[in-house]
């Protein structure tokens, strides 16, 4: 393990939940920012899909 000596300073019973909490918080924050700062994510989550364009037949 690259940071094996870390567990000599921080107990694994404290460090592991702290790391898992930090990763969960970061993931939640990224997803929250995506929802707040884009328009297409809100539409996608609400189920509104863009209407497909239908090509007309060429005039003869």
RAFEN-V662263 format. One record per backbone hydrogen bond with DSSP energy under -1.0 kcal/mol. CO is the residue of the C=O (numbers start at 1). NH is the residue of the N-H. E is the energy in kcal/mol with one decimal. If there is no record, write none. Layout:
[[CO;NH;E] [CO;NH;E]]
This chain:
[[1;4;-1.1] [3;6;-1.3] [5;8;-1.5] [6;9;-1.4] [6;10;-2.7] [11;14;-1.6] [11;15;-3.1] [12;16;-1.8] [14;18;-1.5] [15;19;-2.5] [16;20;-2.5] [17;21;-2.4] [18;22;-2.2] [19;23;-2.3] [20;24;-2.3] [21;25;-2.5] [22;26;-2.4] [23;27;-2.4] [24;28;-2.4] [25;29;-2.5] [26;30;-2.3] [27;31;-2.2] [28;32;-2.5] [29;33;-2.3] [30;34;-1.9] [31;35;-2.1] [32;36;-2.3] [33;37;-2.2] [39;43;-1.4] [40;44;-2.4] [41;45;-2.7] [42;46;-1.6] [43;48;-2.1]]
